[in-house]
Amino acid sequence: MRSRTPKVLHDLCGRSLIEWTLLAAREAGCTKLIVVDAPARPLDGLLGDDVELVVQPQADGTAGAVAAAIDALPQGQPVVILSGDVPLISAETIGELVAVHLDTGAAVTVATALLDDPTGYGRVVRGAEGTLEKIVETKTDGDATAEELLISEVNSGVYVFDPAALTAALPEVGSDNSQGERYLPAVIPLIAAAGGTVTAHVVDDPSMLLGVNDRVDLAELRDLAQMQIIEAHLLGGVDIVAPASTQIDANVEIGADSVIEPFTVLSGDTKIGERSTIGPDSTLIDATIGDGVTVLRSHLTECEVRSGASIGPFSHLRPGSLVRDRAKVGAFVELKNADIGEAAKVPHLSYVGDAELGAEANLGAGTITANYDGVNKHRTVFGKRVHGGVHVSYIAPVEVGDDSWTAAGSVITEAVPPGSLAIGRERQENKDGYDARRKSDVEDKK
């Protein structure tokens, strides 16, 4: 991956690769989850309380990884081996594989796929009667013969084992290969030689078994995962106008009859209600959106917009902002840790930070809440039905009472009583004849 981030922690549509795998295992009903980690334990604390981490002391291959976990495996039930870099495996596929394993009484069942381009995958070598004979790795020259490289059936790295058969075979796996590693597929001929049944099950959808070796693979899987996510929303009643130009993370929730316009990005744990329109050109990150909301060409992060409200265009809602029912945040407005009351309006060209705006209040264009004194942040509190003039600055901390007004161009530094008009500006003074005097002065200087 050419990255400081462990491969299995790379992001795929809002989840790390390994989180996709673990979610499928949970949904399939796996009763114990064991993850093999490196000595530095980069996965510690990242995967959930139901995951047991074991450490592989040295990077000696996939058989070494399973050997590190062998003592933690429960006996008497099938052991499913999944790869942390094969993220699109589904719970249904895992369940199907376990069912085949139990029905055939196999000691090991291997999930395989038929790929048009099998480059980089271990090849499944079958005997004359179609039975699985062995799996050969292809990581470096010499691992497989030229004939074996022509095989299109590949090993997915997904297995089901009888725990006793696996425990018996693992110590016999050597490292006589070009990389000097202990490959897990090497247990298959050992189990067969001991009389165990070996079954290979071809998965119908090969995308379920695609792995990530580099960022090219990750990009290809991202396209596949994104299409799965979008198809699920389409089938759930969401109108996604241009799927190819829309990005939706796996944990995003969208209500029926909502419309997602082109060039929209929905990330993290974003939740959108019914009949809302998001986009075009909007980004929502961990945002909560109610029913019947419009968000046009805006950027929202860790905020909440309640039902019937409208946002944008070109607005920025920063963390901690709350826009209540039927409120309006108009063009080129920035909110930060602000509470905009029901049916209130911040129409355009304003910054409202660390503030509360009462119901049905209306701030004029160019409103600024000066919330920072160079050391601390302070709040501005507007009452209900406040009428703010254009180009007004409120120097926090300050309170503006219900039904009060502020004159255009004012700088408000003191509390405004309810129902009053605040004027905080210098009185205008006109200098008659100024232009003529200025021109005369310029001529004299020449």
C-alpha positions in Angstrom: 0.0 0.0 0.0 3.0 2.3 0.4 1.5 3.7 3.5 2.1 4.1 7.2 -1.4 2.9 7.8 -1.8 -0.9 8.1 -3.5 -2.3 5.0 -6.6 -3.6 6.8 -7.2 -0.1 8.3 -7.5 1.6 5.0 -10.9 3.2 4.4 -13.5 1.7 2.1 -16.6 3.8 2.0 -16.5 4.9 5.6 -15.3 1.6 7.1 -11.8 0.1 7.4 -11.3 -3.0 5.3 -11.3 -5.3 8.4 -14.5 -3.7 9.7 -16.3 -4.9 6.6 -15.0 -8.4 7.2 -15.9 -8.4 10.9 -19.4 -7.0 10.2 -20.1 -9.9 7.8 -18.8 -12.4 10.4 -21.1 -10.9 13.0 -24.1 -11.0 10.7 -23.4 -14.6 9.8 -23.7 -15.5 13.4 -20.0 -16.3 14.2 -19.9 -16.8 18.0 -16.3 -15.9 18.6 -14.2 -13.3 16.7 -10.4 -13.6 16.8 -8.2 -11.2 14.9 -4.5 -11.8 14.4 -2.4 -8.7 14.9 1.3 -7.7 14.5 3.6 -7.4 17.6 3.0 -3.6 17.7 -0.7 -4.3 18.0 -1.9 -1.5 15.6 -5.4 -2.9 15.7 -5.7 -2.8 19.5 -8.9 -0.9 20.6 -10.2 -0.3 17.1 -12.3 -3.3 16.4 -14.9 -3.7 19.1 -15.2 -5.3 22.5 -16.3 -8.6 21.0 -13.0 -9.1 19.2 -10.1 -11.0 20.8 -6.7 -10.0 19.5 -3.9 -12.4 19.3 -0.4 -11.6 18.2 1.6 -13.3 15.5 5.2 -13.0 16.8 6.8 -12.8 13.4 5.5 -12.3 9.8 6.0 -15.8 8.7 2.9 -16.2 6.5 -0.8 -17.1 6.7 -0.2 -20.5 8.4 1.8 -18.7 11.1 -1.1 -16.2 11.6 -3.5 -19.1 12.1 -1.0 -20.9 14.4 -0.9 -17.8 16.6 -4.7 -18.0 17.0 -5.0 -21.8 17.4 -5.1 -21.9 21.2 -7.9 -19.3 21.2 -10.1 -21.4 18.9 -13.2 -23.1 20.3 -13.4 -26.8 19.7 -16.3 -28.7 18.4 -17.6 -26.2 15.8 -16.5 -25.1 12.4 -13.7 -22.5 12.2 -14.1 -19.9 9.5 -10.9 -18.2 8.3 -11.4 -14.8 6.7 -8.9 -12.3 5.4 -8.9 -8.8 6.7 -8.2 -7.5 3.1 -11.1 -9.3 1.5 -13.8 -6.8 2.6 -16.8 -7.5 0.4 -17.5 -11.1 1.7 -21.1 -11.2 2.7 -22.8 -12.8 5.7 -24.8 -14.9 3.2 -21.7 -16.2 1.5 -20.1 -17.1 4.8 -23.3 -18.9 5.8 -23.4 -20.7 2.5 -19.8 -21.9 2.9 -20.4 -23.2 6.4 -23.6 -25.1 5.1 -21.6 -26.7 2.3 -18.9 -27.7 4.8 -21.4 -29.3 7.2 -23.4 -31.0 4.5 -20.3 -32.6 2.9 -18.8 -33.6 6.3 -15.6 -31.9 5.0 -12.5 -31.4 7.1 -11.7 -28.2 5.1 -13.9 -26.2 2.7 -12.3 -23.6 0.5 -14.1 -20.7 -1.1 -12.9 -20.2 -4.7 -13.8 -17.9 -7.6 -13.4 -17.8 -11.3 -11.6 -14.6 -12.4 -11.0 -13.2 -15.9 -7.7 -11.9 -14.5 -6.4 -14.1 -11.7 -3.1 -12.2 -11.4 -1.8 -12.2 -7.8 -4.1 -14.9 -6.5 -3.2 -18.4 -5.5 -4.5 -21.0 -8.1 -6.7 -23.9 -7.3 -5.3 -27.1 -8.8 -7.9 -29.8 -9.2 -7.4 -33.5 -9.8 -8.7 -35.6 -12.8 -12.1 -36.0 -11.1 -12.5 -32.4 -10.3 -11.5 -32.7 -6.6 -9.3 -30.1 -5.1 -5.7 -31.3 -5.2 -3.8 -28.3 -3.9 -3.5 -24.5 -4.0 -0.3 -22.9 -5.3 0.8 -19.4 -4.4 1.8 -17.0 -7.1 3.4 -14.1 -5.2 6.9 -14.5 -6.7 8.5 -16.3 -9.6 8.9 -20.0 -8.9 5.8 -20.4 -6.7 3.7 -21.8 -9.5 4.5 -23.4 -12.9 3.5 -21.9 -16.2 0.6 -24.3 -16.5 -0.7 -23.5 -13.1 -0.6 -19.7 -13.8 -3.1 -20.4 -16.7 -5.7 -21.6 -14.2 -8.5 -19.0 -13.7 -10.0 -20.5 -10.5 -8.4 -18.8 -7.5 -8.2 -19.2 -3.8 -10.0 -16.5 -1.9 -8.3 -16.9 1.4 -11.6 -17.8 2.9 -11.8 -21.3 4.5 -13.9 -23.4 6.9 -12.0 -26.0 8.9 -12.7 -28.7 11.3 -10.7 -27.4 14.3 -9.1 -30.8 15.1 -8.0 -31.4 11.5 -6.5 -27.8 11.4 -4.7 -28.2 14.7 -3.2 -31.5 13.6 -2.0 -30.2 10.2 -0.6 -26.8 11.1 2.7 -27.9 12.8 3.6 -29.8 9.6 3.5 -26.8 7.3 7.0 -25.7 6.2 8.5 -22.7 4.6 10.1 -24.2 1.6 9.1 -21.6 -1.0 10.5 -18.5 -2.6 9.4 -16.2 0.2 10.3 -18.5 3.1 6.8 -18.2 4.5 4.3 -20.8 5.9 1.3 -20.7 3.6 -2.0 -21.8 5.0 -3.1 -23.6 1.8 -0.3 -26.1 2.5 -2.5 -27.7 5.2 -4.9 -28.9 2.5 -2.8 -31.8 1.1 -1.8 -32.7 4.7 -5.4 -32.9 5.8 -6.3 -34.9 2.6 -3.4 -37.3 3.3 -4.7 -37.9 6.8 -8.0 -39.0 5.3 -9.9 -35.7 5.7 -12.4 -34.6 3.0 -11.4 -31.5 1.1 -14.2 -29.5 -0.6 -13.9 -26.5 -2.9 -17.0 -24.3 -3.3 -17.1 -21.8 -6.1 -18.8 -18.5 -5.1 -21.1 -17.2 -7.8 -20.2 -13.5 -7.3 -16.4 -13.3 -7.5 -16.4 -9.7 -6.3 -17.2 -11.2 -2.8 -13.7 -12.7 -2.8 -11.6 -9.9 -4.3 -8.7 -8.8 -2.1 -6.6 -5.7 -1.7 -2.9 -5.8 -2.4 -2.4 -2.2 -3.4 -4.2 1.1 -4.0 -5.3 0.1 -7.5 -7.2 -2.9 -6.0 -8.6 -0.6 -3.3 -9.9 1.8 -5.9 -11.6 -1.0 -7.9 -13.2 -2.4 -4.7 -14.4 1.1 -3.8 -16.3 1.3 -7.0 -17.9 -2.1 -6.3 -18.8 -1.2 -2.7 -20.1 2.1 -3.7 -22.4 0.6 -6.3 -23.7 -1.9 -3.7 -24.4 0.9 -1.3 -26.2 3.0 -3.9 -28.3 0.1 -5.2 -29.5 -0.6 -1.7 -30.7 3.1 -1.3 -32.3 3.0 -4.7 -34.2 -0.1 -3.8 -35.2 1.6 -0.5 -37.0 4.4 -2.3 -34.2 7.0 -2.5 -33.8 8.9 -5.8 -30.1 9.2 -6.6 -30.0 11.3 -9.8 -26.4 10.5 -10.9 -25.0 7.4 -9.2 -21.6 7.7 -10.9 -21.0 11.2 -9.5 -22.4 10.5 -6.0 -20.4 9.1 -3.0 -22.2 7.5 -0.1 -20.5 5.8 2.9 -21.7 2.5 4.1 -23.3 3.7 7.4 -25.3 6.5 5.9 -29.1 6.3 6.3 -31.5 8.0 3.9 -35.3 8.1 4.1 -37.7 7.2 1.3 -38.5 9.8 -1.4 -35.4 11.8 -0.6 -33.4 13.1 -3.6 -29.6 13.0 -3.8 -28.5 15.4 -6.5 -25.2 15.0 -8.5 -21.7 15.6 -7.0 -22.9 15.0 -3.5 -20.8 13.3 -0.8 -22.5 11.7 2.2 -19.9 10.5 4.8 -19.7 8.9 8.2 -22.8 8.4 10.2 -24.9 10.9 8.2 -28.7 10.4 8.6 -31.2 11.9 6.2 -35.0 11.8 6.7 -37.7 11.4 4.1 -38.5 13.8 1.2 -35.3 15.8 1.6 -33.3 17.1 -1.3 -29.5 17.1 -0.9 -27.3 18.7 -3.5 -26.1 19.2 -6.0 -22.5 19.8 -4.9 -23.0 19.2 -1.2 -20.9 17.4 1.4 -22.4 16.1 4.6 -20.2 14.5 7.3 -21.8 13.0 10.4 -24.8 15.2 9.8 -28.4 14.6 10.9 -31.0 15.9 8.5 -34.8 15.8 9.2 -37.7 15.4 6.8 -38.4 17.8 3.9 -35.0 19.6 4.2 -33.2 21.2 1.3 -29.4 21.5 1.3 -28.1 23.2 -1.8 -24.3 23.4 -2.6 -23.3 23.4 1.0 -20.9 21.8 3.4 -22.2 20.4 6.7 -20.2 18.7 9.4 -21.4 17.2 12.8 -24.5 19.3 12.8 -28.3 18.8 12.8 -30.9 20.3 10.5 -34.4 19.7 11.5 -37.5 19.2 9.3 -38.6 21.8 6.8 -35.4 23.8 7.0 -33.4 25.0 4.1 -29.6 25.4 3.7 -27.6 27.2 1.1 -26.4 27.7 -1.5 -22.7 27.9 -0.5 -23.3 27.7 3.3 -20.9 26.1 5.8 -22.4 24.5 8.9 -19.6 23.6 11.3 -19.7 21.2 14.3 -22.3 21.9 17.0 -24.7 23.8 14.9 -28.5 23.1 15.1 -31.0 24.5 12.6 -34.5 24.0 14.0 -37.7 23.3 12.1 -38.5 25.5 9.1 -35.5 27.7 9.7 -33.5 29.2 6.8 -29.7 29.5 6.4 -29.1 31.2 3.1 -26.3 31.9 0.7 -22.7 32.3 2.0 -23.6 31.8 5.6 -21.2 30.1 8.1 -22.5 28.7 11.4 -20.4 27.4 14.2 -21.8 26.0 17.5 -25.0 28.0 16.7 -28.6 27.2 17.5 -31.0 28.7 14.9 -34.6 28.7 16.3 -37.8 27.6 14.6 -38.6 29.6 11.5 -35.7 31.9 12.1 -33.7 33.2 9.2 -30.0 33.9 8.5 -30.5 34.8 4.9 -27.0 35.5 3.5 -23.4 36.7 3.8 -23.1 36.2 7.6 -21.0 34.5 10.3 -22.9 33.3 13.3 -20.7 31.5 15.8 -21.3 30.5 19.4 -24.8 32.0 19.3 -28.5 31.3 19.9 -31.2 32.8 17.6 -34.7 32.7 18.8 -37.8 31.5 16.9 -38.8 33.7 13.9 -35.8 36.0 14.3 -34.3 37.4 11.2 -30.6 38.6 10.9 -29.8 41.0 8.1 -27.1 40.4 5.4 -23.5 40.8 6.6 -24.3 39.9 10.3 -21.2 39.0 12.3 -21.1 37.6 15.8 -17.6 38.6 17.2 -17.3 35.6 19.5 -13.6 35.5 20.2 -11.7 38.0 22.2 -8.3 36.5 21.5 -8.3 34.2 24.5 -11.9 32.9 25.1 -15.0 32.3 23.1 -18.2 34.0 24.1 -21.9 33.6 23.2 -24.4 35.9 21.6 -28.0 35.3 22.5 -30.8 36.6 20.3 -34.4 36.5 21.5 -37.5 35.7 19.5 -38.6 37.8 16.5 -35.4 39.9 16.6 -34.9 42.0 13.5 -31.3 42.5 12.8 -30.2 45.2 10.4 -27.7 44.6 7.6 -24.0 44.8 8.3 -24.3 44.6 12.1 -21.6 43.2 14.4 -22.5 41.8 17.8 -19.6 41.8 20.2 -20.1 38.8 22.5 -21.0 38.3 25.2 -24.2 40.2 24.4 -27.9 39.6 24.6 -30.5 40.9 22.2 -34.1 40.8 23.6 -37.3 39.6 22.1 -38.9 41.8 19.4 -35.9 44.1 19.4 -34.3 45.8 16.3 -30.8 46.7 15.5 -30.0 49.5 13.0 -28.0 48.8 9.9 -24.2 49.3 10.3 -24.3 49.1 14.0 -21.7 47.6 16.4 -23.6 46.2 19.3 -21.6 46.0 22.5 -24.3 46.1 25.2 -27.5 44.2 25.9 -30.5 45.3 23.9 -33.8 45.4 25.9 -36.8 43.6 24.5 -38.9 45.6 22.0 -36.2 48.4 21.6 -34.1 49.7 18.7 -30.3 49.6 19.1 -28.2 52.0 17.2 -24.5 51.6 17.6 -22.8 53.7 15.0 -21.2 57.2 14.6 -23.5 59.9 13.5 -23.1 60.7 9.8 -21.3 64.0 9.0 -21.2 65.5 5.5 -18.3 67.8 4.5 -19.6 70.1 1.8 -17.3 71.0 -1.0 -14.8 68.3 -0.2 -14.1 67.2 -3.7 -13.3 70.7 -5.0 -11.0 71.3 -2.1 -9.2 68.0 -2.6 -8.6 68.8 -6.3 -7.3 72.3 -5.4 -4.8 70.8 -2.9 -3.5 68.4 -5.6 -3.0 71.3 -8.1 -1.2 73.4 -5.5 1.2 70.5 -4.8 2.1 70.4 -8.5 
